[in-house]
Amino acid sequence: MIEVKEVRLSPNIDDNDLNTKISAARKFLEKGNKVKVTLRFRGREIARMNASKHILDDFAEKLSDISSIDKPSKAEGRSLVMFLTAKKN
């Protein structure tokens, strides 16, 4: 059974924190689950939504060896959401 696991990020995430989230997502993908990557905006961060899209792009790039983008990033309310799926061997 394929589950959808969620990884939540914020726009001002540090590199080390981002790497931790990436390794968590990698474990989910290796188990065959889908990963929902959510970039949440709070307060005034919403004004910089388009400028923060590169965080999701980097996230997908670093996992591109074992995953592919199922649904590209799109705005849902106060967050950007993207779905990753494990590549078939």
N, CA, C and O atoms as a GROMACS GRO file, in nm:
protein
  356
    1MET      N    1   0.084  -0.119   0.000
    1MET     CA    2   0.000   0.000   0.000
    1MET      C    3   0.088   0.125   0.000
    1MET      O    4   0.178   0.138   0.083
    2ILE      N    5   0.061   0.214  -0.093
    2ILE     CA    6   0.140   0.337  -0.102
    2ILE      C    7   0.077   0.444  -0.014
    2ILE      O    8  -0.041   0.475  -0.027
    3GLU      N    9   0.159   0.500   0.074
    3GLU     CA   10   0.113   0.609   0.160
    3GLU      C   11   0.172   0.739   0.109
    3GLU      O   12   0.273   0.740   0.038
    4VAL      N   13   0.107   0.850   0.146
    4VAL     CA   14   0.160   0.981   0.114
    4VAL      C   15   0.217   1.040   0.242
    4VAL      O   16   0.143   1.067   0.337
    5LYS      N   17   0.348   1.059   0.245
    5LYS     CA   18   0.414   1.116   0.361
    5LYS      C   19   0.438   1.264   0.333
    5LYS      O   20   0.462   1.303   0.219
    6GLU      N   21   0.429   1.347   0.437
    6GLU     CA   22   0.446   1.491   0.417
    6GLU      C   23   0.573   1.541   0.482
    6GLU      O   24   0.606   1.504   0.595
    7VAL      N   25   0.644   1.628   0.409
    7VAL     CA   26   0.762   1.696   0.462
    7VAL      C   27   0.730   1.845   0.455
    7VAL      O   28   0.702   1.898   0.348
    8ARG      N   29   0.734   1.912   0.570
    8ARG     CA   30   0.701   2.056   0.574
    8ARG      C   31   0.827   2.140   0.584
    8ARG      O   32   0.916   2.111   0.663
    9LEU      N   33   0.832   2.244   0.501
    9LEU     CA   34   0.945   2.335   0.500
    9LEU      C   35   0.895   2.477   0.524
    9LEU      O   36   0.776   2.505   0.509
   10SER      N   37   0.988   2.566   0.560
   10SER     CA   38   0.954   2.708   0.568
   10SER      C   39   1.047   2.783   0.474
   10SER      O   40   1.155   2.734   0.443
   11PRO      N   41   1.007   2.902   0.429
   11PRO     CA   42   1.087   2.975   0.330
   11PRO      C   43   1.228   3.012   0.377
   11PRO      O   44   1.320   3.020   0.295
   12ASN      N   45   1.246   3.032   0.508
   12ASN     CA   46   1.379   3.073   0.556
   12ASN      C   47   1.451   2.955   0.623
   12ASN      O   48   1.513   2.972   0.728
   13ILE      N   49   1.442   2.837   0.562
   13ILE     CA   50   1.504   2.716   0.616
   13ILE      C   51   1.656   2.720   0.594
   13ILE      O   52   1.704   2.767   0.491
   14ASP      N   53   1.728   2.671   0.693
   14ASP     CA   54   1.874   2.667   0.686
   14ASP      C   55   1.918   2.545   0.606
   14ASP      O   56   1.843   2.448   0.594
   15ASP      N   57   2.039   2.548   0.551
   15ASP     CA   58   2.089   2.437   0.469
   15ASP      C   59   2.091   2.305   0.544
   15ASP      O   60   2.052   2.201   0.489
   16ASN      N   61   2.136   2.307   0.670
   16ASN     CA   62   2.143   2.183   0.748
   16ASN      C   63   2.004   2.125   0.772
   16ASN      O   64   1.984   2.004   0.764
   17ASP      N   65   1.909   2.212   0.802
   17ASP     CA   66   1.771   2.167   0.824
   17ASP      C   67   1.714   2.110   0.695
   17ASP      O   68   1.642   2.010   0.697
   18LEU      N   69   1.745   2.175   0.583
   18LEU     CA   70   1.697   2.128   0.453
   18LEU      C   71   1.753   1.990   0.423
   18LEU      O   72   1.681   1.903   0.373
   19ASN      N   73   1.882   1.969   0.453
   19ASN     CA   74   1.943   1.838   0.429
   19ASN      C   75   1.879   1.730   0.515
   19ASN      O   76   1.864   1.617   0.471
   20THR      N   77   1.842   1.765   0.638
   20THR     CA   78   1.773   1.670   0.726
   20THR      C   79   1.639   1.630   0.667
   20THR      O   80   1.603   1.512   0.667
   21LYS      N   81   1.564   1.729   0.617
   21LYS     CA   82   1.434   1.702   0.556
   21LYS      C   83   1.449   1.618   0.430
   21LYS      O   84   1.367   1.530   0.402
   22ILE      N   85   1.555   1.645   0.353
   22ILE     CA   86   1.580   1.570   0.230
   22ILE      C   87   1.609   1.423   0.263
   22ILE      O   88   1.561   1.333   0.194
   23SER      N   89   1.688   1.399   0.368
   23SER     CA   90   1.718   1.260   0.403
   23SER      C   91   1.593   1.188   0.455
   23SER      O   92   1.579   1.068   0.432
   24ALA      N   93   1.504   1.259   0.523
   24ALA     CA   94   1.378   1.199   0.568
   24ALA      C   95   1.292   1.162   0.448
   24ALA      O   96   1.235   1.053   0.443
   25ALA      N   97   1.285   1.252   0.351
   25ALA     CA   98   1.206   1.226   0.229
   25ALA      C   99   1.267   1.109   0.151
   25ALA      O  100   1.194   1.028   0.093
   26ARG      N  101   1.400   1.099   0.151
   26ARG     CA  102   1.468   0.990   0.081
   26ARG      C  103   1.428   0.855   0.142
   26ARG      O  104   1.405   0.758   0.069
   27LYS      N  105   1.419   0.848   0.274
   27LYS     CA  106   1.377   0.724   0.342
   27LYS      C  107   1.235   0.687   0.302
   27LYS      O  108   1.206   0.570   0.277
   28PHE      N  109   1.147   0.787   0.298
   28PHE     CA  110   1.008   0.761   0.259
   28PHE      C  111   1.001   0.706   0.116
   28PHE      O  112   0.929   0.610   0.089
   29LEU      N  113   1.078   0.768   0.026
   29LEU     CA  114   1.077   0.726  -0.114
   29LEU      C  115   1.135   0.586  -0.132
   29LEU      O  116   1.086   0.508  -0.214
   30GLU      N  117   1.239   0.553  -0.054
   30GLU     CA  118   1.299   0.420  -0.063
   30GLU      C  119   1.202   0.312  -0.019
   30GLU      O  120   1.211   0.198  -0.064
   31LYS      N  121   1.109   0.347   0.070
   31LYS     CA  122   1.007   0.252   0.114
   31LYS      C  123   0.892   0.242   0.014
   31LYS      O  124   0.800   0.162   0.032
   32GLY      N  125   0.897   0.326  -0.091
   32GLY     CA  126   0.795   0.320  -0.195
   32GLY      C  127   0.678   0.415  -0.174
   32GLY      O  128   0.578   0.407  -0.246
   33ASN      N  129   0.690   0.504  -0.077
   33ASN     CA  130   0.582   0.599  -0.051
   33ASN      C  131   0.595   0.723  -0.139
   33ASN      O  132   0.702   0.752  -0.191
   34LYS      N  133   0.484   0.795  -0.155
   34LYS     CA  134   0.488   0.924  -0.221
   34LYS      C  135   0.522   1.027  -0.114
   34LYS      O  136   0.492   1.008   0.004
   35VAL      N  137   0.584   1.138  -0.156
   35VAL     CA  138   0.618   1.243  -0.061
   35VAL      C  139   0.552   1.373  -0.104
   35VAL      O  140   0.567   1.418  -0.218
   36LYS      N  141   0.479   1.433  -0.012
   36LYS     CA  142   0.417   1.564  -0.035
   36LYS      C  143   0.507   1.666   0.033
   36LYS      O  144   0.522   1.665   0.156
   37VAL      N  145   0.568   1.754  -0.046
   37VAL     CA  146   0.657   1.856   0.008
   37VAL      C  147   0.578   1.986   0.017
   37VAL      O  148   0.531   2.038  -0.084
   38THR      N  149   0.563   2.037   0.138
   38THR     CA  150   0.484   2.157   0.161
   38THR      C  151   0.575   2.269   0.209
   38THR      O  152   0.647   2.254   0.308
   39LEU      N  153   0.571   2.381   0.139
   39LEU     CA  154   0.646   2.501   0.178
   39LEU      C  155   0.545   2.600   0.233
   39LEU      O  156   0.470   2.662   0.158
   40ARG      N  157   0.542   2.614   0.366
   40ARG     CA  158   0.439   2.696   0.431
   40ARG      C  159   0.486   2.839   0.453
   40ARG      O  160   0.599   2.863   0.494
   41PHE      N  161   0.397   2.933   0.425
   41PHE     CA  162   0.426   3.075   0.442
   41PHE      C  163   0.343   3.131   0.556
   41PHE      O  164   0.224   3.102   0.566
   42ARG      N  165   0.407   3.212   0.641
   42ARG     CA  166   0.337   3.271   0.754
   42ARG      C  167   0.356   3.423   0.751
   42ARG      O  168   0.465   3.472   0.724
   43GLY      N  169   0.249   3.495   0.778
   43GLY     CA  170   0.257   3.641   0.785
   43GLY      C  171   0.300   3.704   0.654
   43GLY      O  172   0.241   3.679   0.550
   44ARG      N  173   0.404   3.785   0.662
   44ARG     CA  174   0.450   3.859   0.544
   44ARG      C  175   0.528   3.776   0.444
   44ARG      O  176   0.556   3.822   0.334
   45GLU      N  177   0.564   3.655   0.482
   45GLU     CA  178   0.638   3.567   0.390
   45GLU      C  179   0.558   3.541   0.262
   45GLU      O  180   0.615   3.511   0.157
   46ILE      N  181   0.427   3.552   0.271
   46ILE     CA  182   0.339   3.525   0.157
   46ILE      C  183   0.372   3.616   0.038
   46ILE      O  184   0.351   3.577  -0.077
   47ALA      N  185   0.422   3.736   0.064
   47ALA     CA  186   0.456   3.830  -0.042
   47ALA      C  187   0.574   3.780  -0.125
   47ALA      O  188   0.591   3.822  -0.240
   48ARG      N  189   0.656   3.693  -0.069
   48ARG     CA  190   0.775   3.641  -0.137
   48ARG      C  191   0.754   3.498  -0.188
   48ARG      O  192   0.852   3.424  -0.205
   49MET      N  193   0.631   3.459  -0.212
   49MET     CA  194   0.601   3.321  -0.251
   49MET      C  195   0.677   3.278  -0.376
   49MET      O  196   0.738   3.170  -0.376
   50ASN      N  197   0.676   3.358  -0.480
   50ASN     CA  198   0.744   3.320  -0.605
   50ASN      C  199   0.895   3.315  -0.589
   50ASN      O  200   0.961   3.235  -0.655
   51ALA      N  201   0.950   3.400  -0.503
   51ALA     CA  202   1.095   3.402  -0.481
   51ALA      C  203   1.142   3.278  -0.406
   51ALA      O  204   1.259   3.240  -0.415
   52SER      N  205   1.051   3.214  -0.333
   52SER     CA  206   1.088   3.096  -0.253
   52SER      C  207   1.067   2.965  -0.327
   52SER      O  208   1.095   2.858  -0.272
   53LYS      N  209   1.018   2.972  -0.449
   53LYS     CA  210   0.991   2.850  -0.526
   53LYS      C  211   1.118   2.768  -0.551
   53LYS      O  212   1.111   2.646  -0.568
   54HIS      N  213   1.233   2.836  -0.553
   54HIS     CA  214   1.360   2.767  -0.578
   54HIS      C  215   1.391   2.664  -0.469
   54HIS      O  216   1.465   2.569  -0.495
   55ILE      N  217   1.336   2.680  -0.348
   55ILE     CA  218   1.359   2.584  -0.241
   55ILE      C  219   1.301   2.447  -0.280
   55ILE      O  220   1.365   2.344  -0.260
   56LEU      N  221   1.179   2.448  -0.334
   56LEU     CA  222   1.117   2.323  -0.379
   56LEU      C  223   1.193   2.265  -0.499
   56LEU      O  224   1.210   2.143  -0.509
   57ASP      N  225   1.239   2.352  -0.588
   57ASP     CA  226   1.316   2.305  -0.704
   57ASP      C  227   1.445   2.236  -0.658
   57ASP      O  228   1.481   2.131  -0.710
   58ASP      N  229   1.515   2.297  -0.561
   58ASP     CA  230   1.638   2.237  -0.508
   58ASP      C  231   1.609   2.104  -0.441
   58ASP      O  232   1.686   2.008  -0.454
   59PHE      N  233   1.497   2.099  -0.368
   59PHE     CA  234   1.457   1.976  -0.299
   59PHE      C  235   1.439   1.862  -0.399
   59PHE      O  236   1.490   1.752  -0.380
   60ALA      N  237   1.364   1.891  -0.507
   60ALA     CA  238   1.340   1.790  -0.611
   60ALA      C  239   1.470   1.752  -0.681
   60ALA      O  240   1.491   1.636  -0.715
   61GLU      N  241   1.557   1.851  -0.703
   61GLU     CA  242   1.685   1.828  -0.770
   61GLU      C  243   1.773   1.731  -0.691
   61GLU      O  244   1.835   1.642  -0.748
   62LYS      N  245   1.778   1.750  -0.559
   62LYS     CA  246   1.864   1.667  -0.474
   62LYS      C  247   1.811   1.524  -0.462
   62LYS      O  248   1.886   1.433  -0.428
   63LEU      N  249   1.682   1.505  -0.488
   63LEU     CA  250   1.624   1.370  -0.482
   63LEU      C  251   1.599   1.312  -0.621
   63LEU      O  252   1.535   1.208  -0.634
   64SER      N  253   1.649   1.380  -0.725
   64SER     CA  254   1.618   1.338  -0.863
   64SER      C  255   1.677   1.201  -0.898
   64SER      O  256   1.631   1.138  -0.994
   65ASP      N  257   1.777   1.154  -0.823
   65ASP     CA  258   1.833   1.022  -0.852
   65ASP      C  259   1.737   0.908  -0.818
   65ASP      O  260   1.742   0.803  -0.882
   66ILE      N  261   1.649   0.928  -0.720
   66ILE     CA  262   1.556   0.820  -0.682
   66ILE      C  263   1.409   0.859  -0.698
   66ILE      O  264   1.320   0.776  -0.675
   67SER      N  265   1.382   0.984  -0.737
   67SER     CA  266   1.242   1.025  -0.747
   67SER      C  267   1.216   1.110  -0.870
   67SER      O  268   1.308   1.163  -0.932
   68SER      N  269   1.088   1.120  -0.904
   68SER     CA  270   1.047   1.209  -1.012
   68SER      C  271   0.930   1.293  -0.959
   68SER      O  272   0.861   1.253  -0.866
   69ILE      N  273   0.910   1.408  -1.020
   69ILE     CA  274   0.803   1.498  -0.977
   69ILE      C  275   0.671   1.445  -1.029
   69ILE      O  276   0.649   1.434  -1.150
   70ASP      N  277   0.582   1.412  -0.936
   70ASP     CA  278   0.451   1.360  -0.971
   70ASP      C  279   0.358   1.476  -1.009
   70ASP      O  280   0.293   1.474  -1.113
   71LYS      N  281   0.352   1.576  -0.921
   71LYS     CA  282   0.277   1.698  -0.949
   71LYS      C  283   0.368   1.815  -0.918
   71LYS      O  284   0.418   1.827  -0.806
   72PRO      N  285   0.392   1.903  -1.016
   72PRO     CA  286   0.481   2.018  -0.992
   72PRO      C  287   0.424   2.113  -0.888
   72PRO      O  288   0.305   2.107  -0.856
   73SER      N  289   0.509   2.201  -0.835
   73SER     CA  290   0.466   2.289  -0.727
   73SER      C  291   0.356   2.384  -0.771
   73SER      O  292   0.362   2.444  -0.879
   74LYS      N  293   0.255   2.395  -0.685
   74LYS     CA  294   0.149   2.491  -0.711
   74LYS      C  295   0.099   2.547  -0.579
   74LYS      O  296   0.107   2.481  -0.475
   75ALA      N  297   0.047   2.668  -0.584
   75ALA     CA  298   0.003   2.736  -0.463
   75ALA      C  299  -0.131   2.681  -0.417
   75ALA      O  300  -0.225   2.666  -0.496
   76GLU      N  301  -0.138   2.650  -0.289
   76GLU     CA  302  -0.264   2.609  -0.226
   76GLU      C  303  -0.277   2.692  -0.099
   76GLU      O  304  -0.218   2.659   0.004
   77GLY      N  305  -0.355   2.798  -0.106
   77GLY     CA  306  -0.371   2.884   0.010
   77GLY      C  307  -0.241   2.952   0.048
   77GLY      O  308  -0.183   3.025  -0.032
   78ARG      N  309  -0.195   2.928   0.170
   78ARG     CA  310  -0.072   2.990   0.219
   78ARG      C  311   0.051   2.901   0.201
   78ARG      O  312   0.152   2.921   0.269
   79SER      N  313   0.044   2.804   0.110
   79SER     CA  314   0.159   2.716   0.092
   79SER      C  315   0.177   2.675  -0.053
   79SER      O  316   0.084   2.680  -0.133
   80LEU      N  317   0.300   2.634  -0.085
   80LEU     CA  318   0.331   2.574  -0.215
   80LEU      C  319   0.343   2.425  -0.191
   80LEU      O  320   0.410   2.382  -0.097
   81VAL      N  321   0.279   2.345  -0.276
   81VAL     CA  322   0.278   2.201  -0.257
   81VAL      C  323   0.331   2.131  -0.382
   81VAL      O  324   0.299   2.169  -0.495
   82MET      N  325   0.415   2.028  -0.360
   82MET     CA  326   0.470   1.950  -0.471
   82MET      C  327   0.470   1.803  -0.428
   82MET      O  328   0.495   1.772  -0.312
   83PHE      N  329   0.443   1.712  -0.522
   83PHE     CA  330   0.442   1.570  -0.492
   83PHE      C  331   0.557   1.501  -0.565
   83PHE      O  332   0.581   1.526  -0.683
   84LEU      N  333   0.628   1.414  -0.493
   84LEU     CA  334   0.737   1.334  -0.550
   84LEU      C  335   0.699   1.187  -0.542
   84LEU      O  336   0.638   1.142  -0.445
   85THR      N  337   0.736   1.111  -0.645
   85THR     CA  338   0.712   0.968  -0.649
   85THR      C  339   0.843   0.895  -0.672
   85THR      O  340   0.930   0.945  -0.744
   86ALA      N  341   0.857   0.779  -0.611
   86ALA     CA  342   0.980   0.700  -0.630
   86ALA      C  343   0.985   0.651  -0.775
   86ALA      O  344   0.883   0.613  -0.832
   87LYS      N  345   1.107   0.652  -0.833
   87LYS     CA  346   1.124   0.602  -0.970
   87LYS      C  347   1.113   0.451  -0.970
   87LYS      O  348   1.154   0.385  -0.875
   88LYS      N  349   1.058   0.398  -1.076
   88LYS     CA  350   1.049   0.253  -1.092
   88LYS      C  351   1.185   0.201  -1.141
   88LYS      O  352   1.249   0.261  -1.227
   89ASN      N  353   1.226   0.089  -1.084
   89ASN     CA  354   1.355   0.032  -1.126
   89ASN      C  355   1.343  -0.046  -1.254
   89ASN      O  356   1.442  -0.101  -1.303
   0.00000   0.00000   0.00000
